[in-house]
Amino acid sequence: MLRQYELVDRVLDYDPGADEALLNRAYVFSMQAHGSQKRASGDPYFSHPIEVAGILTDLHLDSETIATAILHDTIEDTVATPEEILAKFGPAVARMVDGVTKLSKIEAQSENERAAENLRKFLLAMSDDIRVLLVKLADRLHNMRTLHHIKNPDKRKRIARETMDIYAPLAERIGMYEFMREMQSLAFREIEPEAFESITRRLDALKEDGEDRIEKISAGLHQILQRGGIECEISGREKHPFSIWRKMSERHVSMEQLSDVTAFRVIVDTEEQCYRALGLIHRRWPMVPGRFKDYISTPKRNGYRSLHTTVMLAQQQRIEVQIRTRQMHHQAEYGLAAHWAYKQDGVRPDTQIRWIQDLVEILDNAASPEELLEHTRMAMYQDRIFAFTPAGELIQLPKGATPIDFAYAVHTDLGDQAVGAKINGRVVPLRTAIENGDQVRILRSKAQQPQPNWLNFAITGKARAAIRRHLRQKARSETVALGHKLYDEIVARLPVPVGEDALADALKRLKYPDEATLMDAIATQKVSDFDVMEALMPGSADRSEIAALPRQQRAISITGLTPGIAYTLAECCRPVPGDRIVGIRRPDSAIEVHSITCEQLDSAEDAVWVDLAWGEGAEGGIARVAVTLKNEPGALGVVATIIGAHRANIMELQLDTRDTTFHTNTVHVQVRDAAHLMKLLAALRAAEAVSSAERI
């Protein structure tokens, strides 16, 4: 553990004007606050914040950030209060300590909810001050370094998974590749221990066998560049285990089949020398097609700049070469943190983090923990391409992005109103994939609204979150309108008209905050007709009469519907689980769920069609069956016996036609699913008293 003077000296080495008194106060306060607390390793707890601060001194961060690191656990784990931190260390440090503290107070029930709540707090805190992110990343890195001291394997795995899913991608997104690589390796070792050990053993063997090879290739590169008049530094290494494992998984190959396990880094003095070095290397060895990337002319969204190429040596051996200047290399290793140490370069940190604002917007639009995690993982993981607005602004997007993604990247209003696009002057559909370097103009109309089918080709988290939010709002307004219609029907069944105050009284009795919420509940059957009638006019409702009224069956799980949206199972075809289904949406009406073979669909061409499927475990439905029986005593009893023996239930029976030989009946029968119904029909047809049995 760093002693007090050692930590302060580290900061003064790179920042002679640092606030030495602030650092000393923070050190003493944290040491006294943590007192005799111990970590899982048995070390004094105080050692952890000091190690975190030490990690951040390697990034040459300012005194306020180092003080925040020293104090970051005092509010959560000691009796210290936010007011004390504010009084002793000032508003900037107090705000950052509070931001880091909030990230640790997770009280969610499910794993997804916990991860989503963690991410939600993370995004809000770092959007206020990006230094909160730097402290939290250093905190997580040190915790991963000491993860093996935690005895509970489930807890270790949960922390490792969260690190892999959230913290490592965040480190990558702000260009802190050293942090990213170490966190990925430590998390990978915990999540996939056998794969980690296997790859590590083979890497160690490769190092022993190939140490001379790396030195020879490095010497060859150095010689080529020196002959070309370029002074450089060259280093070679095997890629880290997680990077290799990910390539093995993506390409479905063994490690021995990977041809680019080794990477070389060339550091030169100027940007012009980067391109000259690239040309010299390509003259010496053939380039592997499709593997060259110019991140100098088009930097990554996190500010990363470098030239990447893969060349073919003898015996079909591939090596990856990265070429960059010293300044680019510092930025590549420390990313956004480098800007805090070198602000004189004129690049403000907030110009590098527009993606953070995108994530915060996703946070605002997400409806559930699962949706938040889905969209943010999209935003953090995807590889990028570059496209241009007509004004020449560079827009970074994931590979496979469409004009819809482009429009939402520019502005939410532009995405909402998009009707088409021009790519390089040519009119194209909104589902067209954008290529690297395309110029994109979005065609818009104020009458346009986001469409459900946009979700089939929008791939960015920001676009999908905005589309889903609009669709939820639209569905809500339609559901409320339907609720008003159903409410009017309920009121019409009351024995006497009700006064204007009846609805307000009903809201109080039913404990709904407003009229719209009640109408939504009526449409989605969260409240029964009986309860609404009783709330409007106590003593007016008769349960037996209400039960006899036609109403939608109890909710059955259907995927493809917005949660809470009102729907009805169409009377014309009576679909049951197992049938192929489709939804028909008409203005101010619930979605009608039809069998895909329903004849009524021919008249629904102008309606909005919704792709639906039965949810997992969906069970229960009422099918309509026409049964023609011999006109003889006991025939109907045979039908009832067969239906009962198959554990189905007759809900309604009516006689349609009768003559001297046969009579036809329509039977409404409750079954589990379509397969259950088919078995029942087969049994009915096999009975001697039954002439025919068909579903209608």
C-alpha positions in Angstrom: 0.0 0.0 0.0 1.3 3.5 -0.9 2.3 5.6 2.1 0.9 9.1 2.3 4.0 10.9 1.2 4.5 8.4 -1.7 1.1 9.0 -3.1 1.5 12.8 -2.8 4.9 12.6 -4.4 3.5 10.6 -7.3 1.0 13.4 -8.1 3.6 16.2 -7.6 5.9 14.4 -10.1 3.5 15.0 -13.0 1.6 18.0 -11.6 3.9 20.3 -9.5 1.0 22.6 -8.9 -1.3 20.0 -7.4 -3.3 20.7 -4.3 -1.0 18.9 -1.8 -3.1 19.9 1.2 -6.2 18.5 -0.4 -4.5 15.1 -0.9 -3.1 15.0 2.6 -6.5 15.8 4.2 -8.2 13.2 2.1 -5.6 10.5 3.0 -5.9 11.2 6.8 -9.7 11.5 6.7 -10.1 8.2 4.8 -7.7 6.3 7.0 -9.5 7.5 10.2 -12.9 6.8 8.7 -12.2 3.2 7.6 -10.4 2.5 10.9 -10.0 -1.2 11.5 -12.2 -2.4 8.6 -10.9 -5.4 6.7 -11.3 -6.6 3.1 -12.0 -10.2 2.1 -8.2 -10.7 1.7 -7.6 -9.7 5.3 -5.8 -6.5 4.3 -6.9 -3.2 5.9 -9.9 -1.8 4.0 -8.1 1.5 3.7 -5.6 -0.2 1.3 -8.3 -0.4 -1.4 -9.0 3.3 -1.9 -5.3 4.0 -1.8 -4.6 1.4 -4.5 -7.4 2.9 -6.6 -5.9 6.3 -6.2 -2.5 4.8 -7.2 -4.0 3.4 -10.4 -5.3 6.9 -11.2 -1.9 8.5 -10.6 -0.6 6.4 -13.5 -3.1 8.2 -15.6 -1.8 11.6 -14.4 -5.2 12.8 -13.2 -5.9 16.0 -11.3 -5.9 16.4 -7.5 -9.7 16.4 -7.2 -10.0 13.1 -8.9 -7.2 11.5 -6.8 -8.9 12.8 -3.6 -12.2 11.4 -4.8 -10.6 8.0 -5.3 -9.2 8.1 -1.7 -12.6 9.0 -0.3 -14.9 7.0 -2.7 -16.0 4.4 -0.1 -16.2 6.7 3.0 -19.9 7.5 2.7 -21.0 4.0 1.9 -18.8 2.1 4.3 -18.2 4.4 7.2 -20.1 6.9 9.4 -18.9 9.8 7.2 -21.7 12.0 5.7 -22.0 13.9 2.4 -22.1 17.1 4.4 -18.7 16.3 6.0 -17.2 15.6 2.6 -18.6 18.9 1.2 -17.3 20.9 4.2 -13.8 19.4 4.2 -13.1 18.9 0.5 -15.3 21.3 -1.5 -18.3 20.9 -3.9 -16.4 19.2 -6.8 -15.0 16.3 -4.7 -18.2 16.0 -2.8 -20.2 15.7 -6.0 -17.9 13.1 -7.4 -17.8 11.0 -4.2 -21.6 11.1 -4.1 -21.7 10.0 -7.7 -19.4 7.0 -7.1 -21.4 6.1 -3.9 -24.7 6.0 -5.7 -23.3 3.4 -8.1 -22.8 1.0 -5.3 -26.3 1.2 -3.7 -28.1 -1.4 -5.8 -31.3 -2.8 -4.4 -32.9 -4.6 -7.3 -34.5 -8.1 -7.2 -33.5 -9.9 -10.3 -30.0 -10.1 -11.8 -31.1 -8.2 -14.9 -32.8 -5.5 -12.7 -29.6 -5.2 -10.6 -27.4 -4.8 -13.6 -29.8 -2.4 -15.3 -30.1 -0.3 -12.1 -26.3 -0.3 -11.8 -26.0 0.9 -15.4 -28.7 3.5 -15.0 -26.9 5.1 -12.0 -23.6 4.8 -13.8 -24.9 6.7 -16.8 -26.5 9.5 -14.8 -23.4 9.9 -12.6 -20.9 10.0 -15.5 -23.0 12.3 -17.6 -22.6 14.9 -14.8 -18.8 14.5 -14.5 -16.9 12.0 -16.6 -14.3 11.7 -13.8 -16.8 9.7 -11.8 -16.4 7.0 -14.6 -12.6 7.1 -14.3 -12.7 6.6 -10.5 -15.3 3.8 -10.8 -13.3 2.0 -13.6 -10.2 2.1 -11.4 -12.3 0.9 -8.4 -13.6 -2.0 -10.5 -10.1 -2.9 -11.8 -8.6 -3.2 -8.3 -11.6 -5.2 -7.2 -11.1 -7.6 -10.1 -7.4 -7.9 -9.2 -8.4 -9.1 -5.7 -11.5 -11.0 -6.8 -10.0 -14.4 -5.9 -10.2 -13.5 -2.2 -14.0 -13.7 -2.3 -15.1 -17.1 -1.1 -18.6 -17.2 -2.7 -18.2 -18.5 -6.3 -21.6 -17.2 -7.4 -20.7 -13.7 -6.2 -17.3 -13.9 -8.0 -19.0 -14.9 -11.2 -21.7 -12.2 -10.9 -19.0 -9.5 -10.4 -17.0 -10.9 -13.3 -20.0 -11.0 -15.6 -21.0 -7.4 -14.7 -17.4 -6.4 -15.4 -17.4 -8.1 -18.8 -20.8 -6.8 -19.8 -20.6 -3.2 -18.6 -17.3 -2.0 -17.2 -14.9 -3.4 -19.9 -17.0 -2.0 -22.8 -17.2 1.4 -21.0 -13.4 1.4 -20.7 -13.2 0.5 -24.4 -15.6 3.3 -25.4 -13.5 5.9 -23.7 -10.3 4.5 -25.2 -8.8 3.1 -22.0 -7.6 -0.1 -23.7 -5.2 -1.1 -20.9 -8.0 -1.1 -18.4 -10.3 -2.9 -20.9 -7.8 -5.7 -21.6 -6.9 -6.4 -17.9 -10.6 -6.4 -16.9 -11.5 -8.7 -19.7 -8.7 -11.1 -18.9 -9.6 -11.2 -15.1 -13.3 -11.6 -15.8 -12.7 -14.3 -18.5 -10.6 -16.3 -16.0 -13.5 -16.4 -13.6 -16.3 -16.9 -16.1 -14.6 -19.5 -18.3 -11.8 -20.9 -16.2 -11.1 -24.0 -18.3 -10.9 -22.0 -21.5 -8.7 -19.4 -19.9 -6.3 -22.0 -18.6 -6.2 -23.8 -21.9 -5.5 -20.7 -23.9 -2.9 -19.4 -21.4 -1.0 -22.7 -21.5 -0.9 -22.6 -25.3 0.2 -19.0 -25.3 3.0 -19.8 -22.8 4.1 -22.6 -25.1 3.9 -20.2 -28.1 6.1 -17.7 -26.3 8.7 -20.3 -25.5 8.8 -21.6 -29.1 8.3 -18.2 -30.8 10.3 -15.8 -28.8 13.0 -15.7 -31.5 10.3 -15.4 -34.1 8.9 -12.2 -32.5 12.4 -10.8 -32.2 13.2 -11.6 -35.8 9.9 -10.1 -37.2 10.5 -6.9 -35.0 14.1 -6.7 -36.3 12.8 -7.1 -39.9 10.2 -4.3 -39.4 12.8 -2.1 -37.9 15.3 -2.6 -40.7 12.7 -1.9 -43.4 11.6 1.4 -41.7 15.2 2.5 -41.0 16.2 2.0 -44.6 13.2 4.2 -45.5 14.5 6.9 -43.2 12.0 6.4 -40.3 13.1 6.2 -36.7 10.7 4.0 -34.7 10.0 1.9 -31.7 8.6 -1.6 -32.3 7.1 -4.1 -29.9 5.5 -7.5 -30.5 3.2 -9.6 -28.3 0.6 -12.3 -28.4 -2.9 -11.1 -28.1 -4.5 -11.6 -24.6 -6.6 -14.7 -23.8 -10.1 -13.2 -24.0 -9.4 -11.6 -27.4 -8.2 -15.0 -28.8 -11.2 -16.9 -27.2 -13.6 -14.4 -28.8 -12.1 -14.9 -32.2 -12.2 -18.7 -31.8 -15.9 -18.4 -30.9 -16.8 -16.0 -33.7 -14.9 -18.0 -36.4 -15.6 -21.5 -34.9 -12.0 -22.5 -35.1 -9.3 -23.8 -32.8 -6.5 -21.6 -31.5 -4.1 -23.4 -33.8 -6.3 -22.4 -36.8 -6.1 -18.7 -35.9 -3.5 -17.0 -38.1 -3.3 -13.6 -36.4 -2.5 -14.4 -32.8 0.6 -12.1 -32.9 0.4 -8.3 -33.1 3.2 -5.7 -33.6 3.1 -2.0 -32.7 5.1 0.6 -34.6 5.6 4.0 -32.8 6.8 6.9 -35.0 7.2 10.6 -34.6 4.7 12.2 -37.0 1.4 11.4 -38.7 3.1 11.6 -42.1 5.6 8.9 -41.0 2.6 6.6 -40.1 1.5 6.6 -43.8 5.1 6.3 -45.1 5.7 3.3 -42.7 2.5 1.7 -43.9 3.7 2.0 -47.5 7.1 0.5 -46.8 5.5 -2.5 -44.9 3.1 -3.2 -47.8 5.9 -3.1 -50.3 7.7 -5.8 -48.3 4.8 -8.1 -47.5 1.4 -8.5 -49.2 -1.6 -7.0 -47.3 -4.5 -9.3 -46.4 -7.5 -7.9 -48.3 -10.2 -6.3 -46.1 -8.0 -6.0 -43.0 -6.7 -2.4 -43.4 -8.3 0.3 -41.2 -7.4 3.9 -41.2 -8.3 5.3 -37.8 -6.1 8.4 -38.3 -8.2 10.1 -40.9 -11.5 8.7 -39.4 -10.9 8.2 -35.6 -13.0 5.9 -33.5 -15.8 7.6 -31.5 -13.6 7.4 -28.4 -10.8 9.4 -30.1 -8.6 6.4 -30.9 -6.2 7.0 -33.8 -4.0 4.5 -35.5 -3.4 2.6 -38.7 -4.2 -1.2 -38.6 -3.1 -3.6 -41.3 -2.6 -7.4 -41.5 0.2 -8.7 -43.7 1.2 -12.2 -44.9 4.6 -13.5 -44.1 6.2 -16.7 -45.3 4.4 -20.0 -44.7 1.0 -18.2 -44.9 1.7 -16.6 -41.5 -0.3 -13.5 -40.7 0.7 -10.7 -38.4 -1.3 -7.6 -37.4 0.6 -4.3 -37.4 -0.6 -1.1 -35.7 1.2 2.1 -36.6 0.8 5.3 -34.6 2.6 8.4 -33.2 3.7 8.6 -29.6 0.8 11.0 -28.8 -1.6 8.6 -30.5 -0.2 5.8 -28.5 -0.7 7.6 -25.2 -4.3 8.4 -26.2 -4.7 4.7 -27.3 -3.7 3.4 -23.9 -5.3 5.9 -21.6 -8.1 7.3 -23.8 -10.3 10.0 -22.3 -8.1 10.1 -19.1 -5.3 11.4 -21.3 -7.2 14.6 -21.9 -7.3 15.5 -18.2 -3.5 15.3 -18.1 -3.0 17.1 -21.5 -5.7 19.7 -21.8 -3.4 22.0 -23.7 -4.0 19.9 -26.8 -7.2 21.9 -27.3 -9.5 18.8 -27.3 -12.2 19.1 -24.7 -13.1 15.7 -23.2 -16.8 16.3 -23.8 -16.2 16.3 -27.6 -15.1 12.7 -27.3 -18.2 11.4 -25.4 -21.3 12.2 -27.4 -22.1 8.5 -27.0 -22.6 9.0 -23.3 -25.5 11.4 -24.1 -26.9 8.7 -26.5 -26.8 6.2 -23.6 -28.6 8.7 -21.2 -31.3 9.2 -23.9 -31.7 5.4 -24.1 -32.0 5.3 -20.3 -34.9 7.8 -20.5 -36.7 5.8 -23.2 -36.2 2.3 -21.8 -39.4 0.6 -20.4 -37.7 -2.3 -18.6 -34.4 -3.5 -17.3 -34.1 -6.0 -20.1 -34.7 -3.3 -22.7 -32.2 -1.0 -21.1 -29.5 -3.6 -21.0 -30.2 -4.7 -24.6 -30.0 -1.2 -26.0 -26.9 -0.1 -24.0 -25.0 -3.3 -24.9 -25.8 -2.5 -28.5 -24.4 1.0 -28.1 -21.2 -0.2 -26.4 -20.3 -3.3 -28.4 -20.9 -2.7 -32.1 -18.1 -2.0 -34.6 -18.3 1.4 -36.3 -18.6 2.8 -39.8 -18.6 6.4 -40.8 -21.1 8.4 -42.9 -21.6 12.0 -43.6 -24.5 14.5 -43.5 -25.0 16.8 -46.5 -23.3 19.5 -44.4 -20.2 17.3 -44.1 -20.7 16.3 -40.4 -19.2 12.9 -39.6 -21.7 10.4 -38.0 -20.4 7.2 -36.5 -22.7 4.2 -36.7 -22.5 0.4 -36.2 -21.9 -1.8 -39.2 -25.2 -2.7 -40.8 -26.8 0.6 -39.8 -29.7 2.0 -41.9 -30.9 5.5 -42.6 -33.3 5.2 -39.6 -30.2 4.7 -37.4 -28.5 7.6 -39.1 -31.6 9.9 -38.6 -31.9 9.2 -34.9 -28.1 9.7 -34.5 -28.5 13.2 -35.8 -31.7 14.1 -33.9 -34.7 12.2 -32.4 -37.1 14.5 -34.3 -35.4 13.7 -37.6 -35.8 10.0 -36.9 -39.4 10.3 -35.9 -40.3 12.1 -39.2 -38.1 10.1 -41.6 -40.0 8.9 -44.8 -37.0 8.0 -47.0 -33.3 8.7 -47.6 -30.9 9.7 -50.3 -27.5 7.9 -50.2 -24.9 9.5 -52.4 -27.7 11.3 -54.2 -29.8 8.2 -54.9 -33.2 7.7 -53.3 -33.3 4.5 -51.2 -35.7 2.8 -48.7 -35.1 3.3 -45.0 -34.0 -0.3 -44.6 -31.0 0.1 -46.9 -27.6 -0.6 -45.2 -25.2 2.3 -45.1 -21.7 1.7 -46.3 -18.5 3.3 -45.0 -18.1 6.9 -46.4 -21.7 7.3 -47.7 -23.3 10.7 -47.7 -26.8 10.4 -46.3 -29.7 12.9 -46.6 -32.9 12.0 -44.7 -36.2 12.8 -46.3 -38.8 13.9 -43.7 -42.4 14.7 -43.3 -44.1 16.3 -40.3 -47.0 13.9 -40.9 -44.8 10.8 -40.4 -44.6 8.8 -37.2 -42.3 5.9 -36.2 -43.6 2.6 -37.6 -43.5 -0.8 -35.8 -41.7 -2.4 -38.7 -38.8 0.0 -38.3 -37.7 -2.3 -35.4 -37.0 -5.0 -38.0 -34.1 -3.0 -39.4 -33.1 -0.3 -36.8 -30.0 -1.7 -35.1 -28.7 1.1 -32.8 -29.9 1.2 -29.2 -30.7 4.9 -29.5 -33.0 4.4 -32.5 -34.7 1.3 -31.1 -35.3 2.9 -27.8 -36.9 6.0 -29.4 -39.1 3.9 -31.7 -40.3 1.7 -28.8 -41.1 4.7 -26.7 -43.2 6.3 -29.4 -45.1 3.0 -30.0 -45.7 2.6 -26.3 -47.1 6.1 -26.1 -49.3 5.5 -29.2 -50.6 2.2 -27.8 -51.3 3.8 -24.5 -53.5 6.5 -26.1 -55.3 3.9 -28.2 -55.9 1.8 -25.1 -57.2 4.8 -23.2 -59.6 5.6 -26.1 -60.9 2.0 -26.0 -61.2 2.2 -22.3 -63.6 5.2 -22.7 -65.8 3.2 -25.0 -65.9 0.2 -22.6 -66.6 2.6 -19.7 -69.6 4.1 -21.6 -70.9 0.5 -22.0 -70.5 -0.2 -18.3 -72.3 3.1 -17.4 -75.2 2.2 -19.8 -75.8 -1.0 -17.8 -76.3 0.8 -14.5 -80.0 0.9 -13.3 -80.1 4.7 -13.3 -77.9 7.4 -14.8 -75.0 8.6 -12.6 -74.0 12.2 -11.9 -70.8 14.0 -13.0 -69.1 13.4 -9.6 -69.5 9.6 -9.9 -66.3 9.1 -11.9 -64.3 11.1 -9.4 -65.7 9.1 -6.6 -65.0 5.8 -8.5 -61.3 6.9 -8.9 -61.0 7.3 -5.2 -62.7 4.0 -4.4 -60.6 2.1 -6.9 -57.4 4.0 -6.0 -56.5 5.1 -9.5 -54.6 8.5 -9.8 -56.5 9.8 -12.8 -59.1 9.1 -15.4 -56.6 7.9 -18.1 -55.1 5.2 -15.8 -58.6 3.9 -15.0 -59.5 3.7 -18.7 -56.3 1.9 -19.4 -57.1 -0.6 -16.7 -60.6 -1.2 -18.1 -59.3 -1.8 -21.6 -56.6 -4.2 -20.4 -58.9 -5.9 -17.9 -56.8 -5.0 -14.9 -60.1 -4.0 -13.2 -63.4 -5.9 -13.7 -66.7 -4.5 -14.9 -68.2 -5.5 -11.5 -65.7 -3.4 -9.6 -66.2 -0.4 -11.8 -70.0 -0.6 -11.5 -69.7 -1.0 -7.7 -67.3 2.0 -7.6 -69.7 4.2 -9.6 -72.9 3.1 -7.8 -72.4 0.8 -4.8 -74.9 -2.1 -4.7 -75.8 -1.8 -8.4 -73.8 -4.7 -9.8 -74.9 -8.3 -10.0 -72.0 -10.7 -10.5 -74.1 -13.4 -12.2 -75.5 -11.0 -14.7 -72.0 -9.6 -15.5 -70.5 -13.1 -15.8 -73.1 -13.9 -18.5 -72.0 -10.9 -20.6 -69.6 -11.7 -23.5 -66.1 -10.5 -22.6 -62.5 -11.3 -23.5 -61.1 -14.4 -22.0 -58.4 -14.2 -19.3 -55.1 -12.9 -20.5 -53.0 -15.4 -22.5 -49.3 -14.9 -23.1 -48.8 -13.5 -26.6 -45.4 -12.2 -27.9 -45.3 -9.3 -30.2 -47.7 -7.1 -28.2 -46.6 -4.1 -26.2 -47.0 -5.1 -22.5 -50.4 -4.0 -21.2 -51.9 -3.5 -24.7 -55.6 -4.4 -25.0 -56.4 -7.3 -27.3 -59.3 -9.6 -28.1 -59.4 -13.1 -29.5 -61.4 -12.8 -32.7 -64.9 -14.4 -32.5 -64.8 -15.2 -36.2 -62.0 -17.8 -36.0 -61.5 -18.3 -32.2 -57.7 -18.9 -32.2 -56.2 -21.1 -29.5 -52.6 -21.6 -28.5 -50.8 -23.5 -31.2 -52.6 -21.8 -34.1 -50.5 -19.4 -36.3 -51.8 -16.0 -35.4 -51.7 -12.4 -36.6 -52.9 -9.1 -35.0 -55.1 -6.6 -36.7 -55.0 -3.0 -35.3 -57.7 -0.5 -36.1 -58.1 3.0 -34.8 -59.6 3.3 -31.3 -59.9 -0.5 -31.0 -58.2 -3.3 -29.2 -55.9 -5.5 -31.3 -57.9 -8.4 -32.8 -56.0 -11.7 -32.7 -56.9 -13.9 -35.7 -55.9 -17.3 -36.9 -53.7 -16.8 -40.0 -56.2 -18.8 -42.0 -59.2 -16.7 -41.0 -61.4 -15.6 -43.9 -62.1 -12.2 -42.3 -58.4 -11.2 -42.9 -59.3 -10.6 -46.6 -61.3 -7.5 -45.5 -58.5 -6.2 -43.2 -56.1 -5.0 -46.0 -56.2 -1.4 -44.8 -55.6 -2.2 -41.1 -52.2 -2.4 -39.5 -51.0 -6.0 -39.3 -49.0 -7.0 -36.2 -46.8 -10.1 -36.3 -47.7 -12.2 -33.2 -47.0 -15.6 -31.7 -48.1 -17.4 -28.6 -45.9 -16.8 -25.6 -44.0 -19.6 -23.8 -46.4 -21.6 -21.7 -49.6 -20.1 -23.4 -52.5 -22.4 -22.6 -56.3 -22.3 -22.7 -58.7 -21.2 -25.3 -62.3 -21.7 -26.5 -62.7 -23.3 -29.9 -65.9 -23.6 -31.9 -66.8 -27.1 -33.3 -69.6 -28.2 -35.5 -70.7 -31.8 -34.6 -73.2 -33.6 -36.8 -74.8 -36.5 -34.9 -77.1 -39.4 -35.8 -80.7 -38.6 -34.7 -80.9 -41.3 -32.0 -81.2 -41.4 -28.2 -77.9 -40.9 -26.3 -76.0 -39.4 -29.2 -75.4 -36.1 -27.4 -74.4 -38.0 -24.3 -71.7 -39.8 -26.3 -70.3 -36.4 -27.4 -70.3 -35.1 -23.8 -68.6 -38.2 -22.5 -65.8 -38.0 -25.2 -65.2 -34.3 -24.4 -65.0 -35.0 -20.7 -62.7 -38.0 -21.1 -60.3 -35.7 -23.0 -60.3 -33.2 -20.1 -62.0 -30.6 -22.3 -65.0 -28.6 -21.1 -68.3 -27.6 -22.9 -68.8 -23.9 -22.4 -71.8 -23.5 -24.7 -73.9 -25.8 -26.9 -76.6 -24.9 -29.5 -78.7 -27.0 -31.9 -78.4 -25.6 -35.4 -80.4 -28.0 -37.7 -82.3 -31.2 -37.2 -84.1 -33.7 -39.5 -85.2 -37.3 -39.2 -81.6 -38.7 -39.8 -79.1 -36.2 -38.4 -78.9 -33.1 -36.2 -76.0 -30.5 -36.2 -74.8 -28.8 -33.1 -72.3 -26.0 -32.5 -70.2 -26.7 -29.4 -68.0 -24.1 -27.7 -65.3 -26.2 -26.1 -62.5 -25.2 -23.8 -59.2 -26.8 -24.7 -55.5 -26.4 -23.8 -54.2 -25.8 -27.3 -54.5 -26.7 -30.9 -52.9 -30.1 -30.5 -55.4 -30.9 -27.7 -58.3 -29.8 -30.0 -57.0 -32.1 -32.8 -57.0 -35.1 -30.6 -60.5 -34.3 -29.4 -61.8 -34.0 -33.0 -60.2 -37.3 -33.9 -61.9 -39.0 -31.0 -65.3 -37.5 -31.9 -65.0 -38.6 -35.5 -64.2 -42.2 -34.4 -67.5 -42.4 -32.4 -70.3 -44.3 -34.2 -72.9 -41.8 -33.2 -70.9 -38.9 -34.8 -71.3 -38.3 -38.6 -68.7 -35.4 -38.7 -66.8 -33.1 -36.4 -65.2 -30.0 -37.8 -63.7 -26.9 -36.3 -65.5 -23.7 -37.5 
